[in-house]
Amino acid sequence: MALLEQSPWYQEIFSKGEARGELRGRKEELYSGIELALEIKFGNQGLELMPIISQITDLQKLKTIQQAIKTVNTVNELQQILSTDLT
């Protein structure tokens, strides 16, 4: 096993797998944060946006949504952001 771990191919595959896992973890963290923020700020009406938001995989777009929740006053405002800026 030690010899295999020294292989450049093994290292490359391991690095790619590790990066994918980290990315997946960051996305899940953002989804959870967004869901919590929606529930706290808008209640069940806000949570109705999660099926749409969960389809977004771009980290920067998810961060934009998270920041937008802080500044919007209504669910409709957030829906407008989702339909225009993030598609």
N, C-alpha and C positions, 0 to 999 in steps of 0.2 A: 504494500500500500504506500509506503514512504517513497518508493521509486516512482510510482504513478503520480503522486502529489507533486513531484519535481518536474513532471512533464509540462512543456509549454502549452500543449493542448488542454491538459487538465486545468492549468491555471487560468486559461482564457475562458473555458466553460464555467469554471467556478466563479470567476469574476462577473461574467454575464448573469449567472443565476443569482448571485448576491445582489447585483444592481437591480434586477427585476424584483426581487423580494423587497428591497428598500423602497422602490418606487410604489409597489403595491401597498406597502405599509403607510407611506405618505398619503396615498389616495384615500385609504380607509380612514386615516386620521382626519383628513379634510372632510370626507363625507360625514363622519360622526360629529365634527365640530359644526358643520353647516346644519345638520339635522337638529342638533341641540339649540343652535341660535334661532332657527326657524320656529321651533316649538316654544322657546321662551318669548320671542318677540311677537309671534303671530298665532300661536296655538295650532290647532288642527288644520286650520286653513293654510298655514305656512307649510305644514308637513305634506300637504297635497302636492307640493312642488318636487318632493324628493324623487319620484319616479323619473321626472325629466332630468333633474340634476345628476342622478345616478348613472345616466347615459353618457355624461361628459367625462372624458378620461384625461383631458389635458390639465396638468397641474396648475398652470398659470390661470386658466379659465376658472378652475375651482377656487383658487385664491381670490380672484376677482369677485366671484359670487360671495365668498365669505366676507370680504370687505364691503361689498354692496349692502349686505344685510344690515350692517351698522348704520348706513346712511339713509336707506329708503324708509318711507313712512308707512307704506302699504304693500300688501302682497301684489297688487296690480303693478306697482312701480317695479318690483323685482321681476315680475313676469315680463314686463317690457324689456328689461335689461337682458333677461334670458333669451328672448326671441330676437333681439336685434344685435347686441354686441357679441354674443357668444356662439352664434351659429356659423 
